[in-house]
Amino acid sequence: MDALFCAGLSVIEWQGLSMQDNAARFIYSPWQILSVLFSLQYALVKFYRIFIYHRYLSPFRHLPGPTDNHFFFGQAINLIKAKSPPELYVKWMKDFPDAPIIRYLTFANTEVLVCNSLNSFKDVLQTNCYAFQKPDRWQRMMVEITGKGVLSLEGNEHRQHRKMLGGAFSTFNVRKLEPVFRSKTKELGDVLDQAIKAGSAVIDCTEVFSKATLDIIGVTVLGVELANLKSVGSGDQVRDPLNQPDGHGEFTFHDAYEIIFSQSFLGKVLFFANAFVPTRWLPLEANREFAFATKQLRAVLTELIRDRYNQFHEAIVTGKYENMAKDSKDLLSYVVEESMPGGPAEGIAEENLLGHLLQFMAGGHATSADTITWCVYTLATRQDIQETLRVEIAKLASTKPDLEFSDVDSLPYLQNFVKEVLRLYAPSTSHHRQAGQDITIDGMFVPKGTIFDIIPAMPMLNPMVWGDDAHIADPTRWDRLTPEQASPYAFEPFSNGPRMCIGKGYAMMEVKIIVVELVRRFRFFAVDKPFTIENPGFALRPNGMEVRVQRIVT
């Protein structure tokens, strides 16, 4: 907008000059004059935006917020250097506990508002949900990865696609995935058994559980076996058609997936910087690999979508559609089934379905893997919690050895434990919204274009909401919630409102089934070894987190 404004103003000024008897018009060409006018005005506008507006004229200049800003990057460098993605936000929440909204500066001193009170979370996520949209910078950064799926859609288009996907993520359809979760969880336990027998009783949680959940994603989302778990602790990986290198011999499906969703530090810097200034054109190996991997992953998924449609159409022609639909046990098949004539997803575009798959994979894999990792970490570092959970599971298993999810889902301490882990270690670290119109948030006027950061960890670690022990794991707290703690906006691992995570039921089933199986078969112990948390990042993903595993002898 600034460039257009300056360009238009330059044209008007040049026309004014051309009407005067000015020697400059005879010495310089019109393009030279226009270029000088544009450059000077654009530089002045940017100087005003970067160094003047936020300090002296912004309506938000009096809001509380950090003051240790870089003269140009604001808090951007501090956020990257923090020990974890939400660390600084949580610090600001504690520094300004009574502030409904906090302000900080980022690249080029751009102002960002951060929800701090429960009312501000409610106003942004629920009351005025569709008055907000994804910021332009988020679109520049994410759409090349996530495509045009439900996460990146806005307004009526988002409502329409949530309705289209509602059937696929219904409780009935998610419960049909239970045999897959149970089978893959047993396979995970067998892998840990083999590691123990081979003398590798210490495991890297992130590696093991990332491979396990990616295998689950392959079957439950795509209907394809990826067999990543079979590579844990060995140099060999069982290949399936998706995991064969393409015709150029460059990447397997898993390679491409890892390059996109588990980028190197340089890749992440380029990824986040691209939100503010174009970086993908830089002739760097990280950019070349990212571009090729993105293209390949999209091509593979597009082929899967078309093959699944062909299978359903063939089933209709041969009279086998009802049996095929009945036997479907993956989300891709569910959505294709719903898109058949007369279905709620009829008319869904291939581009949107591709975007949905990319987002299901990114969200369902990373967040589930990280949640299970933090569950095991909590068990390993808190033996009292581990033993209490094991006793509850054993008591139920003594009456019904072959536990179904309905049994597992009824365990109160398990429910409290998973919720407490999600509260302490929110798998999704941030959501970003931009006001699409003038609006009022927690009593404060917010003009169109204002950017908000929504940080789930802020209300979930707030001592004013959860008490002075907010940072300590205590599953029993869920049995004695105060009215404020019982607010949906005090617990936001899946966000809230119309844009709440559509896969919440899927994730809770997966995590609970895996935790129960692991606790029944193994004991976990802490390892005296430091670990780090990936930053920058949208997930709370630990690096180098190890635990010692011991088989329970029955």
Solvent accessible surface area in square Angstrom, and as a share of the most:
residue,aa,sasa,rsa
1,M,186,0.83
2,D,19,0.10
3,A,46,0.36
4,L,130,0.65
5,F,124,0.52
6,C,0,0.00
7,A,42,0.33
8,G,34,0.33
9,L,60,0.30
10,S,2,0.01
11,V,66,0.38
12,I,115,0.59
13,E,60,0.27
14,W,69,0.24
15,Q,93,0.41
16,G,30,0.29
17,L,56,0.28
18,S,33,0.21
19,M,166,0.74
20,Q,101,0.45
21,D,136,0.70
22,N,48,0.25
23,A,68,0.53
24,A,40,0.31
25,R,97,0.35
26,F,145,0.60
27,I,125,0.63
28,Y,115,0.44
29,S,50,0.32
30,P,67,0.42
31,W,195,0.68
32,Q,97,0.43
33,I,20,0.10
34,L,29,0.15
35,S,62,0.40
36,V,87,0.50
37,L,34,0.17
38,F,66,0.27
39,S,64,0.41
40,L,110,0.55
41,Q,24,0.11
42,Y,72,0.27
43,A,61,0.47
44,L,121,0.60
45,V,30,0.17
46,K,66,0.28
47,F,110,0.46
48,Y,79,0.30
49,R,119,0.43
50,I,24,0.12
51,F,66,0.27
52,I,55,0.28
53,Y,70,0.26
54,H,11,0.05
55,R,145,0.53
56,Y,131,0.50
57,L,98,0.49
58,S,0,0.00
59,P,80,0.51
60,F,10,0.04
61,R,92,0.33
62,H,153,0.68
63,L,40,0.20
64,P,46,0.29
65,G,13,0.13
66,P,19,0.12
67,T,125,0.72
68,D,97,0.50
69,N,56,0.29
70,H,65,0.29
71,F,146,0.61
72,F,51,0.21
73,F,70,0.29
74,G,1,0.01
75,Q,2,0.01
76,A,18,0.14
77,I,67,0.34
78,N,44,0.23
79,L,31,0.15
80,I,66,0.34
81,K,152,0.64
82,A,14,0.11
83,K,164,0.69
84,S,14,0.09
85,P,16,0.10
86,P,13,0.08
87,E,67,0.30
88,L,28,0.14
89,Y,16,0.06
90,V,19,0.11
91,K,108,0.46
92,W,5,0.02
93,M,1,0.00
94,K,106,0.45
95,D,71,0.37
96,F,55,0.23
97,P,56,0.35
98,D,117,0.61
99,A,13,0.10
100,P,60,0.38
101,I,3,0.01
102,I,0,0.00
103,R,34,0.13
104,Y,8,0.03
105,L,8,0.04
106,T,7,0.04
107,F,46,0.19
108,A,22,0.17
109,N,7,0.04
110,T,53,0.31
111,E,28,0.13
112,V,0,0.00
113,L,0,0.00
114,V,0,0.00
115,C,0,0.00
116,N,5,0.03
117,S,31,0.20
118,L,31,0.15
119,N,91,0.47
120,S,0,0.00
121,F,0,0.00
122,K,88,0.37
123,D,27,0.14
124,V,2,0.01
125,L,13,0.06
126,Q,78,0.34
127,T,86,0.50
128,N,33,0.17
129,C,6,0.04
130,Y,58,0.22
131,A,15,0.12
132,F,5,0.02
133,Q,71,0.32
134,K,14,0.06
135,P,1,0.00
136,D,83,0.43
137,R,28,0.10
138,W,12,0.04
139,Q,55,0.24
140,R,124,0.45
141,M,12,0.05
142,M,22,0.10
143,V,44,0.25
144,E,54,0.24
145,I,9,0.04
146,T,3,0.02
147,G,5,0.05
148,K,97,0.41
149,G,0,0.00
150,V,12,0.07
151,L,78,0.39
152,S,10,0.07
153,L,10,0.05
154,E,43,0.19
155,G,23,0.22
156,N,116,0.59
157,E,82,0.37
158,H,4,0.02
159,R,113,0.41
160,Q,98,0.43
161,H,8,0.04
162,R,62,0.23
163,K,160,0.68
164,M,13,0.06
165,L,0,0.00
166,G,35,0.34
167,G,23,0.22
168,A,0,0.00
169,F,28,0.12
170,S,41,0.26
171,T,94,0.55
172,F,147,0.61
173,N,17,0.09
174,V,8,0.05
175,R,91,0.33
176,K,39,0.17
177,L,0,0.00
178,E,27,0.12
179,P,73,0.46
180,V,18,0.11
181,F,0,0.00
182,R,80,0.29
183,S,69,0.45
184,K,12,0.05
185,T,2,0.01
186,K,117,0.49
187,E,40,0.18
188,L,2,0.01
189,G,0,0.00
190,D,48,0.25
191,V,14,0.08
192,L,2,0.01
193,D,21,0.11
194,Q,118,0.52
195,A,19,0.15
196,I,43,0.22
197,K,172,0.73
198,A,83,0.64
199,G,67,0.64
200,S,57,0.37
201,A,30,0.24
202,V,64,0.37
203,I,12,0.06
204,D,40,0.21
205,C,0,0.00
206,T,17,0.10
207,E,76,0.34
208,V,3,0.02
209,F,1,0.00
210,S,14,0.09
211,K,38,0.16
212,A,2,0.02
213,T,0,0.00
214,L,1,0.01
215,D,0,0.00
216,I,2,0.01
217,I,1,0.00
218,G,0,0.00
219,V,23,0.13
220,T,0,0.00
221,V,1,0.01
222,L,0,0.00
223,G,38,0.36
224,V,26,0.15
225,E,95,0.43
226,L,1,0.01
227,A,10,0.08
228,N,0,0.00
229,L,0,0.00
230,K,107,0.46
231,S,10,0.07
232,V,27,0.16
233,G,83,0.80
234,S,61,0.40
235,G,85,0.82
236,D,113,0.58
237,Q,37,0.17
238,V,76,0.44
239,R,112,0.41
240,D,17,0.09
241,P,121,0.76
242,L,20,0.10
243,N,0,0.00
244,Q,92,0.41
245,P,66,0.41
246,D,45,0.23
247,G,85,0.82
248,H,144,0.64
249,G,51,0.49
250,E,97,0.43
251,F,28,0.12
252,T,5,0.03
253,F,1,0.00
254,H,29,0.13
255,D,57,0.29
256,A,0,0.00
257,Y,1,0.00
258,E,55,0.25
259,I,37,0.19
260,I,5,0.02
261,F,53,0.22
262,S,39,0.25
263,Q,27,0.12
264,S,72,0.46
265,F,128,0.53
266,L,89,0.44
267,G,5,0.05
268,K,25,0.10
269,V,49,0.28
270,L,11,0.05
271,F,11,0.05
272,F,44,0.18
273,A,33,0.25
274,N,17,0.09
275,A,2,0.02
276,F,67,0.28
277,V,67,0.38
278,P,102,0.64
279,T,10,0.06
280,R,52,0.19
281,W,179,0.63
282,L,52,0.26
283,P,102,0.64
284,L,64,0.32
285,E,100,0.45
286,A,24,0.19
287,N,7,0.04
288,R,134,0.49
289,E,61,0.27
290,F,7,0.03
291,A,61,0.48
292,F,61,0.25
293,A,0,0.00
294,T,17,0.10
295,K,149,0.63
296,Q,16,0.07
297,L,2,0.01
298,R,64,0.23
299,A,59,0.46
300,V,30,0.17
301,L,0,0.00
302,T,22,0.13
303,E,109,0.49
304,L,22,0.11
305,I,1,0.00
306,R,131,0.48
307,D,61,0.32
308,R,19,0.07
309,Y,45,0.17
310,N,93,0.47
311,Q,85,0.38
312,F,0,0.00
313,H,90,0.40
314,E,114,0.51
315,A,8,0.06
316,I,79,0.40
317,V,128,0.74
318,T,76,0.44
319,G,66,0.64
320,K,128,0.54
321,Y,58,0.22
322,E,142,0.64
323,N,100,0.51
324,M,51,0.23
325,A,13,0.10
326,K,155,0.66
327,D,96,0.50
328,S,10,0.06
329,K,84,0.35
330,D,12,0.06
331,L,3,0.01
332,L,0,0.00
333,S,6,0.04
334,Y,2,0.01
335,V,1,0.00
336,V,0,0.00
337,E,47,0.21
338,E,31,0.14
339,S,12,0.08
340,M,13,0.06
341,P,110,0.69
342,G,74,0.71
343,G,20,0.19
344,P,77,0.48
345,A,0,0.00
346,E,95,0.42
347,G,69,0.67
348,I,17,0.09
349,A,50,0.38
350,E,68,0.31
351,E,96,0.43
352,N,16,0.08
353,L,0,0.00
354,L,17,0.08
355,G,0,0.00
356,H,0,0.00
357,L,0,0.00
358,L,2,0.01
359,Q,14,0.06
360,F,16,0.07
361,M,0,0.00
362,A,23,0.18
363,G,34,0.33
364,G,15,0.15
365,H,4,0.02
366,A,25,0.20
367,T,37,0.22
368,S,2,0.02
369,A,2,0.01
370,D,1,0.00
371,T,5,0.03
372,I,1,0.00
373,T,1,0.00
374,W,5,0.02
375,C,0,0.00
376,V,0,0.00
377,Y,53,0.20
378,T,5,0.03
379,L,2,0.01
380,A,4,0.03
381,T,62,0.36
382,R,75,0.27
383,Q,80,0.36
384,D,81,0.42
385,I,3,0.02
386,Q,1,0.00
387,E,85,0.38
388,T,63,0.37
389,L,0,0.00
390,R,24,0.09
391,V,87,0.50
392,E,31,0.14
393,I,2,0.01
394,A,56,0.43
395,K,154,0.65
396,L,40,0.20
397,A,14,0.11
398,S,88,0.57
399,T,112,0.65
400,K,79,0.33
401,P,96,0.60
402,D,95,0.49
403,L,7,0.04
404,E,88,0.39
405,F,11,0.05
406,S,65,0.42
407,D,25,0.13
408,V,7,0.04
409,D,57,0.29
410,S,76,0.49
411,L,13,0.06
412,P,89,0.56
413,Y,30,0.12
414,L,0,0.00
415,Q,60,0.27
416,N,13,0.06
417,F,1,0.00
418,V,0,0.00
419,K,45,0.19
420,E,1,0.01
421,V,2,0.01
422,L,4,0.02
423,R,1,0.00
424,L,18,0.09
425,Y,47,0.18
426,A,5,0.04
427,P,5,0.03
428,S,24,0.16
429,T,5,0.03
430,S,19,0.12
431,H,41,0.19
432,H,22,0.10
433,R,11,0.04
434,Q,26,0.12
435,A,2,0.02
436,G,27,0.26
437,Q,97,0.43
438,D,85,0.44
439,I,18,0.09
440,T,74,0.43
441,I,0,0.00
442,D,42,0.22
443,G,73,0.70
444,M,44,0.20
445,F,118,0.49
446,V,0,0.00
447,P,38,0.24
448,K,140,0.59
449,G,33,0.32
450,T,16,0.10
451,I,22,0.11
452,F,0,0.00
453,D,0,0.00
454,I,0,0.00
455,I,1,0.00
456,P,0,0.00
457,A,8,0.06
458,M,0,0.00
459,P,1,0.00
460,M,0,0.00
461,L,32,0.16
462,N,10,0.05
463,P,46,0.29
464,M,114,0.51
465,V,13,0.08
466,W,3,0.01
467,G,29,0.28
468,D,132,0.68
469,D,53,0.27
470,A,3,0.02
471,H,129,0.57
472,I,78,0.40
473,A,12,0.10
474,D,30,0.16
475,P,3,0.02
476,T,59,0.34
477,R,11,0.04
478,W,25,0.09
479,D,106,0.55
480,R,142,0.52
481,L,60,0.30
482,T,63,0.37
483,P,125,0.79
484,E,85,0.38
485,Q,21,0.10
486,A,62,0.48
487,S,26,0.17
488,P,76,0.48
489,Y,23,0.09
490,A,0,0.00
491,F,38,0.16
492,E,1,0.00
493,P,7,0.05
494,F,24,0.10
495,S,12,0.08
496,N,9,0.05
497,G,18,0.18
498,P,46,0.29
499,R,36,0.13
500,M,57,0.25
501,C,60,0.36
502,I,35,0.18
503,G,12,0.11
504,K,83,0.35
505,G,46,0.44
506,Y,9,0.03
507,A,16,0.13
508,M,28,0.12
509,M,3,0.01
510,E,0,0.00
511,V,4,0.03
512,K,4,0.02
513,I,14,0.07
514,I,1,0.01
515,V,1,0.01
516,V,6,0.04
517,E,37,0.17
518,L,1,0.01
519,V,0,0.00
520,R,83,0.30
521,R,34,0.12
522,F,0,0.00
523,R,83,0.30
524,F,0,0.00
525,F,50,0.21
526,A,59,0.46
527,V,46,0.26
528,D,154,0.80
529,K,96,0.41
530,P,121,0.76
531,F,62,0.26
532,T,90,0.52
533,I,39,0.20
534,E,39,0.17
535,N,25,0.13
536,P,9,0.06
537,G,18,0.17
538,F,54,0.23
539,A,20,0.15
540,L,12,0.06
541,R,24,0.09
542,P,0,0.00
543,N,66,0.34
544,G,28,0.27
545,M,1,0.01
546,E,47,0.21
547,V,1,0.01
548,R,100,0.36
549,V,3,0.02
550,Q,78,0.35
551,R,90,0.33
552,I,21,0.11
553,V,139,0.80
554,T,160,0.93
